[in-house]
């Protein structure tokens, strides 16, 4: 299966600000520690830089579904570093690998929704619990970096070792 990068997103460490949404960048240096210029407080502090959570990947398919359901979620809003077009959400499972030029990522585990999602302007405290519930099994996938390098928006993404899709 081949798709493409539809958006790259990062959020630098800014005191007093939440990590969401992340801003778009045209290219990104990916290292075993994650996306350069991106700061994830939970991963850095609570998980001591866990390399299995270096990059967060989300498919455009999930964003499209959320929009149909009335949630105006845009790429970068929920914290993903890579938004992928043309890759089926069901094909992202632990062990699946993505090749983006010289970069190779291995999907490790799903990202669980958290209360930081309440900080999004269309969610807020009033709708926070509802949105977190909506995001269960749809927050994206963490990946470890097997080979780093620079990726750019529009770059082809090849699913190189697909595992049986989820049903």
DRENTORKOL-3810 file (N, C-alpha, C; in nm, 4 decimals):
REM DRENTORKOL-3810
@n.u->0.0850; n.v->-0.1167; n.w->0.0000; ca.u->0.0000; ca.v->0.0000; ca.w->0.0000; c.u->0.0899; c.v->0.1234; c.w->0.0000
@n.u->0.0613; n.v->0.2183; n.w->-0.0867; ca.u->0.1381; ca.v->0.3422; ca.w->-0.0945; c.u->0.0462; c.v->0.4609; c.w->-0.0717
@n.u->0.0940; n.v->0.5532; n.w->0.0072; ca.u->0.0225; ca.v->0.6772; ca.w->0.0336; c.u->0.1203; c.v->0.7924; c.w->0.0264
@n.u->0.0933; n.v->0.8974; n.w->0.1018; ca.u->0.1806; ca.v->1.0140; ca.w->0.1016; c.u->0.1663; c.v->1.0896; c.w->0.2340
@n.u->0.2628; n.v->1.1756; n.w->0.2608; ca.u->0.2537; ca.v->1.2632; ca.w->0.3778; c.u->0.1690; c.v->1.3831; c.w->0.3382
@n.u->0.0560; n.v->1.4007; n.w->0.4046; ca.u->-0.0280; ca.v->1.5158; ca.w->0.3735; c.u->0.0035; c.v->1.6353; c.w->0.4642
@n.u->0.0629; n.v->1.6081; n.w->0.5810; ca.u->0.1034; ca.v->1.7178; ca.w->0.6693; c.u->0.2069; c.v->1.6673; c.w->0.7684
@n.u->0.2992; n.v->1.7548; n.w->0.8033; ca.u->0.3976; ca.v->1.7335; ca.w->0.9098; c.u->0.3711; c.v->1.8391; c.w->1.0153
@n.u->0.3777; n.v->1.7999; n.w->1.1435; ca.u->0.3413; ca.v->1.8930; ca.w->1.2506; c.u->0.4341; c.v->1.8790; c.w->1.3696
@n.u->0.4648; n.v->1.9933; n.w->1.4317; ca.u->0.5442; ca.v->1.9964; ca.w->1.5539; c.u->0.4908; c.v->2.1047; c.w->1.6466
@n.u->0.5306; n.v->2.0969; n.w->1.7719; ca.u->0.4997; ca.v->2.1999; ca.w->1.8710; c.u->0.6210; c.v->2.2086; c.w->1.9619
@n.u->0.6852; n.v->2.3239; n.w->1.9636; ca.u->0.8012; ca.v->2.3408; ca.w->2.0502; c.u->0.7560; c.v->2.3581; c.w->2.1947
@n.u->0.8499; n.v->2.3408; n.w->2.2856; ca.u->0.8194; ca.v->2.3590; ca.w->2.4271; c.u->0.7992; c.v->2.5080; c.w->2.4534
@n.u->0.6778; n.v->2.5448; n.w->2.4919; ca.u->0.6440; ca.v->2.6840; ca.w->2.5187; c.u->0.5772; c.v->2.6904; c.w->2.6557
@n.u->0.6460; n.v->2.7476; n.w->2.7555; ca.u->0.5877; ca.v->2.7538; ca.w->2.8892; c.u->0.4480; c.v->2.8168; c.w->2.8866
@n.u->0.3570; n.v->2.7531; n.w->2.9603; ca.u->0.2213; ca.v->2.8047; ca.w->2.9718; c.u->0.1287; c.v->2.7652; c.w->2.8583
@n.u->0.1789; n.v->2.6936; n.w->2.7583; ca.u->0.0950; ca.v->2.6511; ca.w->2.6467; c.u->0.0813; c.v->2.4994; c.w->2.6454
@n.u->-0.0360; n.v->2.4545; n.w->2.6009; ca.u->-0.0571; ca.v->2.3126; ca.w->2.5791; c.u->0.0193; c.v->2.2700; c.w->2.4541
@n.u->0.0383; n.v->2.1398; n.w->2.4381; ca.u->0.1086; ca.v->2.0864; ca.w->2.3223; c.u->0.0214; c.v->2.0730; c.w->2.1993
@n.u->-0.1030; n.v->2.1186; n.w->2.2090; ca.u->-0.1968; ca.v->2.1083; ca.w->2.0967; c.u->-0.2532; c.v->2.2460; c.w->2.0650
@n.u->-0.2871; n.v->2.2708; n.w->1.9421; ca.u->-0.2537; ca.v->2.1910; ca.w->1.8242; c.u->-0.1075; c.v->2.2116; c.w->1.7864
@n.u->-0.0581; n.v->2.1256; n.w->1.6980; ca.u->0.0780; ca.v->2.1390; ca.w->1.6473; c.u->0.0727; c.v->2.2169; c.w->1.5170
@n.u->0.1798; n.v->2.2900; n.w->1.4882; ca.u->0.1841; ca.v->2.3730; ca.w->1.3675; c.u->0.2454; c.v->2.2954; c.w->1.2516
@n.u->0.2035; n.v->2.3329; n.w->1.1327; ca.u->0.2525; ca.v->2.2671; ca.w->1.0114; c.u->0.3941; c.v->2.3134; c.w->0.9783
@n.u->0.4737; n.v->2.2184; n.w->0.9296; ca.u->0.6080; ca.v->2.2480; ca.w->0.8784; c.u->0.6228; c.v->2.1769; c.w->0.7439
@n.u->0.7029; n.v->2.2313; n.w->0.6523; ca.u->0.7166; ca.v->2.1699; ca.w->0.5200; c.u->0.8050; c.v->2.0455; c.w->0.5182
@n.u->0.8980; n.v->2.0378; n.w->0.6139; ca.u->0.9846; ca.v->1.9201; ca.w->0.6225; c.u->1.0206; c.v->1.8987; c.w->0.7685
@n.u->1.0734; n.v->1.7807; n.w->0.7957; ca.u->1.0978; ca.v->1.7420; ca.w->0.9333; c.u->1.2163; c.v->1.6470; c.w->0.9390
@n.u->1.3063; n.v->1.6723; n.w->1.0324; ca.u->1.4157; ca.v->1.5784; ca.w->1.0593; c.u->1.3657; c.v->1.4814; c.w->1.1659
@n.u->1.3682; n.v->1.3532; n.w->1.1314; ca.u->1.3245; ca.v->1.2485; ca.w->1.2231; c.u->1.4470; c.v->1.1737; c.w->1.2732
@n.u->1.4574; n.v->1.1624; n.w->1.4055; ca.u->1.5684; ca.v->1.0917; ca.w->1.4693; c.u->1.5093; c.v->0.9849; c.w->1.5606
@n.u->1.5925; n.v->0.8955; n.w->1.6132; ca.u->1.5396; ca.v->0.7952; ca.w->1.7068; c.u->1.4712; c.v->0.8549; c.w->1.8298
@n.u->1.4988; n.v->0.9812; n.w->1.8592; ca.u->1.4349; ca.v->1.0472; ca.w->1.9737; c.u->1.3066; c.v->1.1188; c.w->1.9346
@n.u->1.2750; n.v->1.1247; n.w->1.8039; ca.u->1.1511; ca.v->1.1881; ca.w->1.7613; c.u->1.1727; c.v->1.2907; c.w->1.6526
@n.u->1.0769; n.v->1.3811; n.w->1.6414; ca.u->1.0815; ca.v->1.4868; ca.w->1.5410; c.u->1.1555; c.v->1.6069; c.w->1.5994
@n.u->1.2603; n.v->1.6521; n.w->1.5304; ca.u->1.3339; ca.v->1.7682; ca.w->1.5796; c.u->1.2415; c.v->1.8885; c.w->1.5880
@n.u->1.2516; n.v->1.9608; n.w->1.7001; ca.u->1.1685; ca.v->2.0791; ca.w->1.7198; c.u->1.0342; c.v->2.0502; c.w->1.7839
@n.u->1.0050; n.v->1.9219; n.w->1.8090; ca.u->0.8779; ca.v->1.8845; ca.w->1.8701; c.u->0.9020; c.v->1.8466; c.w->2.0153
@n.u->0.8145; n.v->1.8915; n.w->2.1044; ca.u->0.8275; ca.v->1.8580; ca.w->2.2454; c.u->0.6977; c.v->1.7966; c.w->2.2954
@n.u->0.7080; n.v->1.6787; n.w->2.3531; ca.u->0.5953; ca.v->1.6112; ca.w->2.4142; c.u->0.6298; c.v->1.5937; c.w->2.5621
@n.u->0.5693; n.v->1.6753; n.w->2.6470; ca.u->0.6020; ca.v->1.6739; ca.w->2.7899; c.u->0.5806; c.v->1.5371; c.w->2.8526
@n.u->0.4689; n.v->1.4718; n.w->2.8217; ca.u->0.4401; ca.v->1.3404; ca.w->2.8804; c.u->0.5494; c.v->1.2402; c.w->2.8443
@n.u->0.5861; n.v->1.2359; n.w->2.7171; ca.u->0.6904; ca.v->1.1420; ca.w->2.6730; c.u->0.8253; c.v->1.1771; c.w->2.7341
@n.u->0.8575; n.v->1.3066; n.w->2.7371; ca.u->0.9879; ca.v->1.3492; ca.w->2.7884; c.u->1.0009; c.v->1.3275; c.w->2.9388
@n.u->0.8964; n.v->1.3619; n.w->3.0135; ca.u->0.9045; ca.v->1.3580; ca.w->3.1593; c.u->0.8584; c.v->1.2239; c.w->3.2159
@n.u->0.7366; n.v->1.1837; n.w->3.1870; ca.u->0.6798; ca.v->1.0629; ca.w->3.2466; c.u->0.7375; c.v->0.9346; c.w->3.1882
@n.u->0.7713; n.v->0.9381; n.w->3.0588; ca.u->0.8186; ca.v->0.8155; ca.w->2.9930; c.u->0.9684; c.v->0.8168; c.w->2.9663
@n.u->1.0382; n.v->0.9164; n.w->3.0155; ca.u->1.1834; ca.v->0.9271; ca.w->3.0011; c.u->1.2297; c.v->0.9106; c.w->2.8562
@n.u->1.1558; n.v->0.9705; n.w->2.7622; ca.u->1.1961; ca.v->0.9679; ca.w->2.6219; c.u->1.1779; c.v->0.8341; c.w->2.5538
@n.u->1.0810; n.v->0.7567; n.w->2.5942; ca.u->1.0555; ca.v->0.6230; ca.w->2.5389; c.u->1.0666; c.v->0.6222; c.w->2.3862
@n.u->1.1649; n.v->0.5510; n.w->2.3291; ca.u->1.1811; ca.v->0.5489; ca.w->2.1834; c.u->1.0661; c.v->0.4795; c.w->2.1098
@n.u->0.9862; n.v->0.4010; n.w->2.1808; ca.u->0.8696; ca.v->0.3387; ca.w->2.1173; c.u->0.7573; c.v->0.4395; c.w->2.0924
@n.u->0.7734; n.v->0.5605; n.w->2.1454; ca.u->0.6743; ca.v->0.6657; ca.w->2.1253; c.u->0.7397; c.v->0.7897; c.w->2.0632
@n.u->0.8365; n.v->0.7688; n.w->1.9752; ca.u->0.9127; ca.v->0.8791; ca.w->1.9173; c.u->0.8304; c.v->0.9654; c.w->1.8228
@n.u->0.7428; n.v->0.9048; n.w->1.7444; ca.u->0.6659; ca.v->0.9750; ca.w->1.6419; c.u->0.5192; c.v->0.9334; c.w->1.6555
@n.u->0.4281; n.v->1.0292; n.w->1.6370; ca.u->0.2854; ca.v->0.9982; ca.w->1.6367; c.u->0.2344; c.v->1.0122; c.w->1.4934
@n.u->0.1713; n.v->0.9058; n.w->1.4446; ca.u->0.1213; ca.v->0.8967; ca.w->1.3077; c.u->-0.0308; c.v->0.8885; c.w->1.3115
@n.u->-0.0962; n.v->0.9613; n.w->1.2196; ca.u->-0.2414; ca.v->0.9580; ca.w->1.2084; c.u->-0.2774; c.v->0.9556; c.w->1.0609
@n.u->-0.3863; n.v->0.8908; n.w->1.0282; ca.u->-0.4304; ca.v->0.8881; ca.w->0.8886; c.u->-0.5349; c.v->0.9956; c.w->0.8629
@n.u->-0.5353; n.v->1.0442; n.w->0.7409; ca.u->-0.6370; ca.v->1.1399; ca.w->0.6975; c.u->-0.7755; c.v->1.0766; c.w->0.7079
@n.u->-0.7811; n.v->0.9446; n.w->0.6930; ca.u->-0.9081; ca.v->0.8722; ca.w->0.7041; c.u->-0.9761; c.v->0.9005; c.w->0.8377
@n.u->-0.8997; n.v->0.9011; n.w->0.9472; ca.u->-0.9564; ca.v->0.9288; ca.w->1.0801; c.u->-1.0056; c.v->1.0731; c.w->1.0873
@n.u->-0.9261; n.v->1.1655; n.w->1.0366; ca.u->-0.9687; ca.v->1.3060; ca.w->1.0378; c.u->-1.0985; c.v->1.3241; c.w->0.9594
@n.u->-1.1078; n.v->1.2601; n.w->0.8444; ca.u->-1.2295; ca.v->1.2697; ca.w->0.7629; c.u->-1.3509; c.v->1.2150; c.w->0.8377
@n.u->-1.3330; n.v->1.1006; n.w->0.9068; ca.u->-1.4423; ca.v->1.0410; ca.w->0.9843; c.u->-1.4889; c.v->1.1361; c.w->1.0940
@n.u->-1.3937; n.v->1.1954; n.w->1.1662; ca.u->-1.4280; ca.v->1.2875; ca.w->1.2749; c.u->-1.5040; c.v->1.4088; c.w->1.2224
@n.u->-1.4634; n.v->1.4602; n.w->1.1068; ca.u->-1.5324; ca.v->1.5751; ca.w->1.0476; c.u->-1.6753; c.v->1.5386; c.w->1.0094
@n.u->-1.6956; n.v->1.4201; n.w->0.9538; ca.u->-1.8309; ca.v->1.3747; ca.w->0.9192; c.u->-1.9172; c.v->1.3664; c.w->1.0452
@n.u->-1.8562; n.v->1.3296; n.w->1.1576; ca.u->-1.9279; ca.v->1.3177; ca.w->1.2844; c.u->-1.9504; c.v->1.4525; c.w->1.3528
@n.u->-1.9043; n.v->1.5610; n.w->1.2906; ca.u->-1.9285; ca.v->1.6934; ca.w->1.3462; c.u->-1.8153; c.v->1.7533; c.w->1.4274
@n.u->-1.7027; n.v->1.6854; n.w->1.4354; ca.u->-1.5866; ca.v->1.7389; ca.w->1.5057; c.u->-1.4947; c.v->1.8034; c.w->1.4022
@n.u->-1.4711; n.v->1.9342; n.w->1.4084; ca.u->-1.3898; ca.v->2.0025; ca.w->1.3065; c.u->-1.2393; c.v->1.9855; c.w->1.3277
@n.u->-1.1945; n.v->1.8622; n.w->1.3401; ca.u->-1.0549; ca.v->1.8311; ca.w->1.3671; c.u->-0.9730; c.v->1.8501; c.w->1.2394
@n.u->-0.8650; n.v->1.9250; n.w->1.2510; ca.u->-0.7739; ca.v->1.9463; ca.w->1.1390; c.u->-0.6434; c.v->1.8716; c.w->1.1668
@n.u->-0.5672; n.v->1.8480; n.w->1.0631; ca.u->-0.4364; ca.v->1.7840; ca.w->1.0793; c.u->-0.3535; c.v->1.8652; c.w->1.1783
@n.u->-0.2860; n.v->1.7960; n.w->1.2692; ca.u->-0.2035; ca.v->1.8592; ca.w->1.3717; c.u->-0.2768; c.v->1.8867; c.w->1.5013
@n.u->-0.4093; n.v->1.8887; n.w->1.4979; ca.u->-0.4863; ca.v->1.9230; ca.w->1.6171; c.u->-0.4667; c.v->1.8251; c.w->1.7317
@n.u->-0.4586; n.v->1.6977; n.w->1.7019; ca.u->-0.4560; ca.v->1.6008; ca.w->1.8124; c.u->-0.3161; c.v->1.5501; c.w->1.8443
@n.u->-0.2154; n.v->1.6192; n.w->1.7910; ca.u->-0.0786; ca.v->1.5936; ca.w->1.8339; c.u->0.0053; c.v->1.5076; c.w->1.7427
@n.u->-0.0482; n.v->1.4702; n.w->1.6277; ca.u->0.0318; ca.v->1.3848; ca.w->1.5398; c.u->0.1444; c.v->1.4628; c.w->1.4736
@n.u->0.2548; n.v->1.3931; n.w->1.4503; ca.u->0.3668; ca.v->1.4503; ca.w->1.3756; c.u->0.3506; c.v->1.4286; c.w->1.2263
@n.u->0.3001; n.v->1.3110; n.w->1.1869; ca.u->0.2788; ca.v->1.2781; ca.w->1.0465; c.u->0.1321; c.v->1.2484; c.w->1.0229
@n.u->0.0722; n.v->1.3197; n.w->0.9281; ca.u->-0.0632; ca.v->1.2890; ca.w->0.8830; c.u->-0.0479; c.v->1.2239; c.w->0.7471
@n.u->-0.1023; n.v->1.1021; n.w->0.7341; ca.u->-0.0844; ca.v->1.0236; ca.w->0.6126; c.u->-0.2120; c.v->1.0186; c.w->0.5299
@n.u->-0.1994; n.v->1.0467; n.w->0.4016; ca.u->-0.3091; ca.v->1.0305; ca.w->0.3074; c.u->-0.2868; c.v->0.9020; c.w->0.2289
@n.u->-0.3957; n.v->0.8348; n.w->0.1933; ca.u->-0.3854; ca.v->0.7153; ca.w->0.1103; c.u->-0.3419; c.v->0.5892; c.w->0.1814
@n.u->-0.3277; n.v->0.5934; n.w->0.3115; ca.u->-0.2945; ca.v->0.4749; ca.w->0.3915; c.u->-0.4180; c.v->0.4431; c.w->0.4752
@n.u->-0.4672; n.v->0.3216; n.w->0.4641; ca.u->-0.5858; ca.v->0.2810; ca.w->0.5393; c.u->-0.5533; c.v->0.2713; c.w->0.6880
@n.u->-0.6400; n.v->0.3280; n.w->0.7698; ca.u->-0.6231; ca.v->0.3225; ca.w->0.9148; c.u->-0.6082; c.v->0.1778; c.w->0.9628
@n.u->-0.6853; n.v->0.0873; n.w->0.9054; ca.u->-0.6825; ca.v->-0.0531; ca.w->0.9487; c.u->-0.5482; c.v->-0.1202; c.w->0.9217
@n.u->-0.4647; n.v->-0.0629; n.w->0.8357; ca.u->-0.3351; ca.v->-0.1239; ca.w->0.8049; c.u->-0.2282; c.v->-0.0859; c.w->0.9066
@n.u->-0.2556; n.v->0.0125; n.w->0.9906; ca.u->-0.1594; ca.v->0.0523; ca.w->1.0929; c.u->-0.1845; c.v->-0.0309; c.w->1.2186
@n.u->-0.0944; n.v->-0.1222; n.w->1.2410; ca.u->-0.1008; ca.v->-0.2127; ca.w->1.3558; c.u->0.0412; c.v->-0.2302; c.w->1.4088
@n.u->0.0564; n.v->-0.2680; n.w->1.5361; ca.u->0.1908; ca.v->-0.2902; ca.w->1.5879; c.u->0.2695; c.v->-0.3870; c.w->1.4981
@n.u->0.3906; n.v->-0.3467; n.w->1.4660; ca.u->0.4778; ca.v->-0.4269; ca.w->1.3801; c.u->0.4789; c.v->-0.3814; c.w->1.2352
@n.u->0.3755; n.v->-0.3113; n.w->1.1911; ca.u->0.3747; ca.v->-0.2597; ca.w->1.0530; c.u->0.4856; c.v->-0.1561; c.w->1.0397
@n.u->0.5481; n.v->-0.1516; n.w->0.9222; ca.u->0.6551; ca.v->-0.0557; ca.w->0.8987; c.u->0.6192; c.v->0.0368; c.w->0.7839
@n.u->0.6651; n.v->0.1611; n.w->0.7976; ca.u->0.6439; ca.v->0.2631; ca.w->0.6955; c.u->0.7793; c.v->0.3087; c.w->0.6448
@n.u->0.7955; n.v->0.3141; n.w->0.5116; ca.u->0.9180; ca.v->0.3652; ca.w->0.4503; c.u->0.8844; c.v->0.4978; c.w->0.3832
@n.u->0.9599; n.v->0.6009; n.w->0.4203; ca.u->0.9426; ca.v->0.7349; ca.w->0.3636; c.u->1.0821; c.v->0.7789; c.w->0.3203
@n.u->1.1165; n.v->0.7534; n.w->0.1960; ca.u->1.2538; ca.v->0.7779; ca.w->0.1529; c.u->1.3474; c.v->0.6931; c.w->0.2354
@n.u->1.4473; n.v->0.7562; n.w->0.2973; ca.u->1.5427; ca.v->0.6834; ca.w->0.3806; c.u->1.4896; c.v->0.6540; c.w->0.5211
@n.u->1.3806; n.v->0.7168; n.w->0.5573; ca.u->1.3238; ca.v->0.7009; ca.w->0.6914; c.u->1.2419; c.v->0.5730; c.w->0.6984
@n.u->1.2602; n.v->0.4992; n.w->0.8076; ca.u->1.1820; ca.v->0.3787; ca.w->0.8313; c.u->1.1265; c.v->0.3881; c.w->0.9725
@n.u->0.9924; n.v->0.3722; n.w->0.9841; ca.u->0.9228; ca.v->0.3743; ca.w->1.1128; c.u->0.8550; c.v->0.2414; c.w->1.1360
@n.u->0.8493; n.v->0.1996; n.w->1.2612; ca.u->0.7744; ca.v->0.0796; ca.w->1.2978; c.u->0.6648; c.v->0.1192; c.w->1.3956
@n.u->0.5408; n.v->0.0867; n.w->1.3604; ca.u->0.4271; ca.v->0.1143; ca.w->1.4477; c.u->0.4408; c.v->0.0291; c.w->1.5736
@n.u->0.4271; n.v->0.0932; n.w->1.6911; ca.u->0.4457; ca.v->0.0205; ca.w->1.8169; c.u->0.3165; c.v->0.0005; c.w->1.8953
@n.u->0.2351; n.v->0.1067; n.w->1.9067; ca.u->0.1128; ca.v->0.0947; ca.w->1.9864; c.u->0.0218; c.v->0.2137; c.w->1.9595
@n.u->-0.1068; n.v->0.1964; n.w->1.9919; ca.u->-0.1991; ca.v->0.3092; ca.w->1.9739; c.u->-0.1749; c.v->0.4174; c.w->2.0784
@n.u->-0.2083; n.v->0.5386; n.w->2.0421; ca.u->-0.2028; ca.v->0.6516; ca.w->2.1347; c.u->-0.3390; c.v->0.6624; c.w->2.2019
@n.u->-0.3384; n.v->0.6616; n.w->2.3317; ca.u->-0.4631; ca.v->0.6732; ca.w->2.4073; c.u->-0.5019; c.v->0.8197; c.w->2.4212
@n.u->-0.6293; n.v->0.8521; n.w->2.4075; ca.u->-0.6722; ca.v->0.9915; ca.w->2.4241; c.u->-0.6543; c.v->1.0367; c.w->2.5689
@n.u->-0.6267; n.v->1.1661; n.w->2.5851; ca.u->-0.6053; ca.v->1.2208; ca.w->2.7187; c.u->-0.6803; c.v->1.3529; c.w->2.7336
@n.u->-0.6808; n.v->1.4050; n.w->2.8545; ca.u->-0.7558; ca.v->1.5277; ca.w->2.8819; c.u->-0.6921; c.v->1.6513; c.w->2.8198
@n.u->-0.5698; n.v->1.6424; n.w->2.7675; ca.u->-0.5114; ca.v->1.7569; ca.w->2.6975; c.u->-0.5959; c.v->1.7924; c.w->2.5745
@n.u->-0.6716; n.v->1.6961; n.w->2.5226; ca.u->-0.7614; ca.v->1.7217; ca.w->2.4095; c.u->-0.8669; c.v->1.8269; c.w->2.4440
@n.u->-0.8949; n.v->1.8447; n.w->2.5728; ca.u->-0.9924; ca.v->1.9456; ca.w->2.6170; c.u->-0.9464; c.v->2.0856; c.w->2.5779
@n.u->-0.8156; n.v->2.1044; n.w->2.5561; ca.u->-0.7620; ca.v->2.2368; ca.w->2.5247; c.u->-0.7957; c.v->2.2836; c.w->2.3833
@n.u->-0.8435; n.v->2.1944; n.w->2.2988; ca.u->-0.8796; ca.v->2.2338; ca.w->2.1631; c.u->-1.0018; c.v->2.3249; c.w->2.1677
@n.u->-1.0028; n.v->2.4331; n.w->2.0903; ca.u->-1.1097; ca.v->2.5329; ca.w->2.1020; c.u->-1.2494; c.v->2.4801; c.w->2.0718
@n.u->-1.2631; n.v->2.3797; n.w->1.9905; ca.u->-1.3954; ca.v->2.3256; ca.w->1.9590; c.u->-1.4365; c.v->2.2130; c.w->2.0538
@n.u->-1.3512; n.v->2.1853; n.w->2.1535; ca.u->-1.3832; ca.v->2.0817; ca.w->2.2531; c.u->-1.4153; c.v->2.1494; c.w->2.3857
@n.u->-1.3151; n.v->2.2019; n.w->2.4530; ca.u->-1.3349; ca.v->2.2678; ca.w->2.5820; c.u->-1.3758; c.v->2.1706; c.w->2.6913
@n.u->-1.3922; n.v->2.2237; n.w->2.8113; ca.u->-1.4286; ca.v->2.1403; ca.w->2.9256; c.u->-1.5677; c.v->2.0800; c.w->2.9096
@n.u->-1.6603; n.v->2.1569; n.w->2.8541; ca.u->-1.7990; ca.v->2.1113; ca.w->2.8430; c.u->-1.8113; c.v->1.9858; c.w->2.7562
@n.u->-1.7309; n.v->1.9766; n.w->2.6507; ca.u->-1.7402; ca.v->1.8624; ca.w->2.5587; c.u->-1.6206; c.v->1.7685; c.w->2.5708
@n.u->-1.5342; n.v->1.7953; n.w->2.6669; ca.u->-1.4102; ca.v->1.7199; ca.w->2.6813; c.u->-1.4287; c.v->1.5700; c.w->2.6954
@n.u->-1.5129; n.v->1.5283; n.w->2.7884; ca.u->-1.5333; ca.v->1.3846; ca.w->2.8103; c.u->-1.5906; c.v->1.3179; c.w->2.6855
@n.u->-1.6823; n.v->1.3864; n.w->2.6184; ca.u->-1.7424; ca.v->1.3316; ca.w->2.4953; c.u->-1.6366; c.v->1.3140; c.w->2.3862
@n.u->-1.5469; n.v->1.4134; n.w->2.3715; ca.u->-1.4448; ca.v->1.4046; ca.w->2.2677; c.u->-1.3424; c.v->1.2966; c.w->2.2998
@n.u->-1.3006; n.v->1.2882; n.w->2.4250; ca.u->-1.2048; ca.v->1.1831; ca.w->2.4636; c.u->-1.2648; c.v->1.0459; c.w->2.4329
@n.u->-1.3910; n.v->1.0261; n.w->2.4649; ca.u->-1.4580; ca.v->0.8993; ca.w->2.4351; c.u->-1.4620; c.v->0.8744; c.w->2.2835
@n.u->-1.4888; n.v->0.9795; n.w->2.2067; ca.u->-1.4914; ca.v->0.9691; ca.w->2.0606; c.u->-1.3553; c.v->0.9282; c.w->2.0054
@n.u->-1.2478; n.v->0.9705; n.w->2.0710; ca.u->-1.1124; ca.v->0.9463; ca.w->2.0209; c.u->-1.0552; c.v->0.8102; c.w->2.0581
@n.u->-1.1248; n.v->0.7328; n.w->2.1396; ca.u->-1.0747; ca.v->0.5987; ca.w->2.1753; c.u->-1.0556; c.v->0.5180; c.w->2.0474
@n.u->-0.9382; n.v->0.4606; n.w->2.0319; ca.u->-0.8972; ca.v->0.3826; ca.w->1.9147; c.u->-0.8838; c.v->0.4658; c.w->1.7877
@n.u->-0.8779; n.v->0.6005; n.w->1.8028; ca.u->-0.8627; ca.v->0.6865; ca.w->1.6844; c.u->-0.7648; c.v->0.8016; c.w->1.7069
@n.u->-0.6846; n.v->0.7972; n.w->1.8088; ca.u->-0.5925; ca.v->0.9076; ca.w->1.8392; c.u->-0.4636; c.v->0.8974; c.w->1.7589
@n.u->-0.4429; n.v->0.7882; n.w->1.6890; ca.u->-0.3211; ca.v->0.7713; ca.w->1.6110; c.u->-0.2358; c.v->0.6586; c.w->1.6655
@n.u->-0.1175; n.v->0.6457; n.w->1.6074; ca.u->-0.0264; ca.v->0.5361; ca.w->1.6389; c.u->0.1130; c.v->0.5882; c.w->1.6679
@n.u->0.1709; n.v->0.5381; n.w->1.7759; ca.u->0.3102; ca.v->0.5698; ca.w->1.8048; c.u->0.3989; c.v->0.4813; c.w->1.7186
@n.u->0.5157; n.v->0.5353; n.w->1.6856; ca.u->0.6129; ca.v->0.4603; ca.w->1.6066; c.u->0.7526; c.v->0.4835; c.w->1.6614
@n.u->0.8342; n.v->0.3803; n.w->1.6511; ca.u->0.9768; ca.v->0.3930; ca.w->1.6810; c.u->1.0476; c.v->0.4194; c.w->1.5490
@n.u->1.1593; n.v->0.4855; n.w->1.5568; ca.u->1.2368; ca.v->0.5200; ca.w->1.4379; c.u->1.3444; c.v->0.4142; c.w->1.4176
@n.u->1.3328; n.v->0.3403; n.w->1.3088; ca.u->1.4336; ca.v->0.2394; ca.w->1.2751; c.u->1.5477; c.v->0.3016; c.w->1.1960
@n.u->1.5164; n.v->0.4004; n.w->1.1131; ca.u->1.6163; ca.v->0.4759; ca.w->1.0367; c.u->1.5653; c.v->0.6182; c.w->1.0229
@n.u->1.6471; n.v->0.7138; n.w->1.0628; ca.u->1.6075; ca.v->0.8533; ca.w->1.0600; c.u->1.6418; c.v->0.9216; c.w->0.9291
@n.u->1.6046; n.v->1.0483; n.w->0.9216; ca.u->1.6325; ca.v->1.1294; ca.w->0.8049; c.u->1.5294; c.v->1.2399; c.w->0.7915
@n.u->1.5339; n.v->1.3075; n.w->0.6784; ca.u->1.4428; ca.v->1.4191; ca.w->0.6526; c.u->1.3251; c.v->1.3702; c.w->0.5690
@n.u->1.2055; n.v->1.4113; n.w->0.6076; ca.u->1.0842; ca.v->1.3836; ca.w->0.5305; c.u->1.0189; c.v->1.5170; c.w->0.4950
@n.u->0.9425; n.v->1.5166; n.w->0.3858; ca.u->0.8770; ca.v->1.6391; ca.w->0.3414; c.u->0.7314; c.v->1.6117; c.w->0.3079
@n.u->0.6497; n.v->1.7154; n.w->0.3175; ca.u->0.5093; ca.v->1.7050; ca.w->0.2786; c.u->0.5033; c.v->1.6595; c.w->0.1325
@n.u->0.4134; n.v->1.5663; n.w->0.1049; ca.u->0.3972; ca.v->1.5127; ca.w->-0.0300; c.u->0.4805; c.v->1.3894; c.w->-0.0575
@n.u->0.5756; n.v->1.3588; n.w->0.0295; ca.u->0.6621; ca.v->1.2424; ca.w->0.0073; c.u->0.5798; c.v->1.1145; c.w->0.0077
@n.u->0.6152; n.v->1.0198; n.w->-0.0808; ca.u->0.5450; ca.v->0.8920; ca.w->-0.0797; c.u->0.5747; c.v->0.8126; c.w->0.0469
@n.u->0.4743; n.v->0.7406; n.w->0.0934; ca.u->0.4858; ca.v->0.6546; ca.w->0.2118; c.u->0.4478; c.v->0.5141; c.w->0.1671
@n.u->0.5377; n.v->0.4209; n.w->0.1893; ca.u->0.5128; ca.v->0.2810; ca.w->0.1518; c.u->0.4941; c.v->0.1978; c.w->0.2780
@n.u->0.3840; n.v->0.1262; n.w->0.2843; ca.u->0.3634; ca.v->0.0298; ca.w->0.3919; c.u->0.4418; c.v->-0.0931; c.w->0.3494
@n.u->0.5568; n.v->-0.1187; n.w->0.4150; ca.u->0.6488; ca.v->-0.2208; ca.w->0.3659; c.u->0.6364; c.v->-0.3563; c.w->0.4318
@n.u->0.5790; n.v->-0.3614; n.w->0.5481; ca.u->0.5616; ca.v->-0.4931; ca.w->0.6098; c.u->0.4236; c.v->-0.4973; c.w->0.6747
@n.u->0.3220; n.v->-0.5010; n.w->0.5919; ca.u->0.1884; ca.v->-0.4998; ca.w->0.6497; c.u->0.1595; c.v->-0.6245; c.w->0.7304
@n.u->0.0883; n.v->-0.6019; n.w->0.8355; ca.u->0.0379; ca.v->-0.7102; ca.w->0.9183; c.u->-0.1094; c.v->-0.7199; c.w->0.8843
@n.u->-0.1724; n.v->-0.8333; n.w->0.9085; ca.u->-0.3141; ca.v->-0.8477; ca.w->0.8764; c.u->-0.3920; c.v->-0.7296; c.w->0.9314
@n.u->-0.4703; n.v->-0.6627; n.w->0.8465; ca.u->-0.5464; ca.v->-0.5456; ca.w->0.8919; c.u->-0.6428; c.v->-0.5808; c.w->1.0048
@n.u->-0.6663; n.v->-0.4791; n.w->1.0907; ca.u->-0.7665; ca.v->-0.4961; ca.w->1.1974; c.u->-0.9025; c.v->-0.5041; c.w->1.1311
@n.u->-0.9927; n.v->-0.5750; n.w->1.1949; ca.u->-1.1291; ca.v->-0.5786; ca.w->1.1410; c.u->-1.2186; c.v->-0.4851; c.w->1.2160
END
